[in-house]
Amino acid sequence: MSAVALLGGWTADALLGDPRRGHPVAGFGHVASRVEAAAHAPRRGRGAACVAALVGGTALLAELAARRLGRGPVLVAVTWAALGGRSLGTVAARIAAHLHRDDLAGARTALPALVGRDPAALDADGVARAVVESVAENTSDAVVGALFWGAVAGPAGVAGFRAANTLDAMWGHRSDRYADFGWAAARLDDALGAAPARLTAALTAAAAPLVGGSPARALAAARSPAALAHPSPNAGVVEAAFAGALGVRLGGRLSYGGRTEDRPVLHATGRSVAVGDVARVVRLSRAVGLGAAGVCALARHAARRTGR
């Protein structure tokens, strides 16, 4: 039943997208903001306690709901709420539509819905590159990771992973406010995202021919020194695999909140990203999501058959 439920949650996201009202992730973010306002201090221990309470509490609520309402229905609902694959593709396509109309201002305005970097100085290809990198990273964070932890630990795994990922997005910044308080959120997200990121890279390589790419090239890029030198141990592997599959060059200089950051160049032999690559990365992301749903459902089915 759990395998079917995972597939059901993925299908609900693919067909319906995010819940239109009362999104649980948004609700969790509101609670986390209130906790931060009440408990913030520039200390790692304080941040770790908040992370443990929020992530552990969310996982516990999902487990209690599963025991009361049935694991299958709750796993469907939690997986649907946690996944963001359809919304990811929709936002990327909206930005691409602006670019195809030569509406750079509109594309820049829409970009913050997908990625946190500064859009003002980006040209059309720069916006396209930002979209490709964000779709790649979020395919792991917002799709594969939730499915993976659903296969491992059911509703509690999905809910806990999504809670940790959300806290990393909120608190895992390299800034004065979050350098210590957000340390635990960033480290937990890295730990929980490690295996899903490698699965994402493998599935990206397998799906590379669907976008005219080479599986070998995608795998080589994911294993390259540049991927391992990325500030994020998980995003680097995933973005490099996507770069190799698409035959493009990612990384380099970025600007966040007025701060410039030079990141390793991923798949340096690839060409520059062009506007047309947005449609390709969305197609690749959807294929990876479908593959992850199948692999994770099979893994969950096999585990239940062996009594694990």
N, C-alpha and C positions, 0 to 999 in steps of 0.2 A: 504493500500500500504506500510506503514511503517513497518508493521509486516513482510510482504513478503521481504522487502528490508533488514531487519536485518538478516533473514534467508539466503538471497542471499549473503550477505557479509560474513557470517560464512561459507557458502558452498564454496565460492571462496577461502577463506583461507584454508579450509580443502582439497580442490582439488589442488590448485595452490601454496599455501604457500605465502611467502612474494613476492612483486613485485621485479623482478630481477634487474631493473635499476631505478634510480631516486626515491628510497624509500622516501616517504614523512617524515617519522619519522627521517631518517638520515638527510634529508634536514633541518628539524626543529632543530635537534641537532647542525648542523653547524651554523644556525642563532643564537641559544642560546649561543654557544661558542663565537661568535663575540660580542654579547651583554655583556657577562661576561667580556671579555677582555677590553671592552670600559668602563664598568660601575662598575666593582667590587670595593667594599669597605667593610671593616669588620663592617658593620652596618645592622641591621635587616631591617630598613626602605628602604635602597637601594635594598636589595635583594627582599623585598616584592614588590617594584615598578617594578622591572624587571619581577618577576613572573606574576604580574597582567597584564603587557603589553603583555607578550608572550602568556600566557594562554588565556587572553581575546581576543587578536588579532587573535589567531588561531581559537577560537570558532566563532568569528565574520566572518572570512573569510569563514568558513564552512557554516554558515547561509546565507551569501550573495550568495555563490555558489548554495545553495539549492533553493533560491528564483529565481535565474536566470535560472538554468538548470533543476530544478525539484527535489523535496525532495527525491523521491524514488531512482533515479539513483545516486544522490550524497550520500545518506545514504549507498547504496551498496558499492560504491567506498571507502568512508571514513571508513566504518566498515572493509572492506577487508584490507585496509592499516594499520588500528590500531591493528587488531588481530595478534597474533603470535603463535597460537596453533600448526600449522603444523611444523613450524620451531623449536619450542620448543621440540617436539617429535623427529624430525630428528636429532637435535644435541645430545639429550640424547641417542638416539639409536647408534649414531656414537661413543660416548664415551663408551657405553656398549660393542660395537663390539671390541674395543681395549682391554677392560678388559677381555672379553671372550677368546681373543687370548694371554692372559698374557702379553700384551703390555702396561705395566704400564706407561712407558715414553710417549707413544702416547696418552694415556688417560689423563695424566697430561697436555700435550701440548694442547689438545682439550678443557680442562675444562674451561679456561677463557672465551670461547665463550658463556658459560652458567651462570657462577657464578664468583663473584669477589674475592673469598678467595684464599689464597696462596696454590698452588697445590704441591709444592716441597716436603713437609713433609708428604703428604697423602699416605697411602697404598691403595690397591685396594678397600677395604671396605670403607675407608675414602672417596675416590673419588665417590663411589656409593652413600654414604650418602649425599655428597654435591649435587649430581645430583638429588636425591629424594627430598631434601629440596628445591632446586631451581625450579624444575618442579612444586612442590606444590604451592610455593609462586607465581610463574609466571602464573599459571593457573588462579589465581584471578586477577593479575595485567594485564596480556596480553590477557586474554580471557573474563572472566566473567565481569570484570569492564567495558570494552568497550561496551559489549552487554547491560549491566544494564543501563549505561548512554545514550546509544542509545534509549532504551525504554523510558527513562525519558524525554530526551530533543532532540532527533533526531540527525542530523549531528553535530550540535554545541556541544551536550553532548559528543558524541564520541570523537570529535577532542579536546575538552577542557580537558577531562579526560586523553587522551593519552599524551597531552602536559604536564599536571601536573605530570603525572607518569614519563615522560622522564626527566623533570627537577629535580625531586626527585632523580632519578638515577645519574644525573650529579652533583647536588649541595647538596643533602641531607646527606652528609657525616659528621661524627663526627670528624672533623679535624680542625686545626687552621684556614685554609683558609675559610671553609664553616660553622663554628660554628654559626656565625651570618648571613652572607650573604645567607646561604642555609636554614635558619630557616623557612622562609615562604614556600619554596618549600616542605620541609618535612611535615609541618603541613597541608598544602593544600592537599597533597597526602594522608595523614592519614584520613582527613575528607572525601574526595571523595571516598576513598577505604573502608570505614567502612561498608556500607551496602553490597557492592559486596563481601566482605570477608565473611560476615555471610551467604550470599546466597551460596557462594562456599562451606562453611562448611556443610550446609544443603544438598546440592547436592552431596557432597562427601559421606555423610552418606547414602544417598539414593542409590548411586552407589556402595557402599562397597561390596555387594554380588558378583559383577562382578569380583572382585579380591580375592574372598574367605574371605572377611571380614564381620564384624558385624556393622550394622547401629548404634546400641546402643553404641557399643564401640567407634565408631568414634565421636558420639555426646558427650559422656562423656569426651573424650580427649579434644575436642574443648572447653568444659566448665570448664576444670580443672584449678586450680590455676596456674599451670605452663604455660599454654597457655596465661593467662592474665598477667603473669609476664614477658612475652617476651618483648624485647626492642621495637619491633614493635607491636602496638595494633592490627594490622590486620594480619600480617604474622604469629604471634603466633597462632591465632585461626585456620588459614588455615593449617599450617604445622601440628598442633596437630590433626586436623581432618584426614588428610592424614595418619599420623602415626597410629592413631587408626584403620582406615580402612585397612591399610596394615599389621597391627600387628607388627610394628617395633618401635624402639626407635630413636627419632631424637633430635637435639639440643646438648647441652654440649659445650665442648671447640672448638672454631674456631679461625682461624688466618686470619686476613685481613691486607694486606700491612705491614706485620711485627709486627702487634699489635695483641696480644692474647685477646680473649674475651670469658668469660664463660657465656653461655646462659642456661636458664632453660631446664631441660631434659623433653621432651614431650613424653607422653605415656611411662612412666618409666618402666612399666611391660612388654613392648614389647621386642622382640629380637633385636640384632644388625642388621643393614642393610647389605644385601649381594648383590653381583653383579646381581643376578637374579631378585632383586626387581626393577631394573631400567625398565625392560619391563612391570612390573606390574604397576608402577606409571605412565608410559606413557599411558597405557590402561585406568587407572582410570582418568587421566587428560582429555583424549579424551571424555570419557563418561560424565564427568562433563561439558565440553564445549558444547556437544550436548544438555545436559539437560538445560544449561543456555540459549542456543539459543531458545529452545522451550518455556521455561518459559517467557523469555523477549519478544519474539514475541507475545505470548498470552496476556501478560500484555499490550503491546502496542496496540494490536487489541482491547482489552477490553476498554482501555482508550479512543480510538478514537470513539468507539461506544457510549460511554457515553458523548462524547463531551469535554473531558478534554484535 
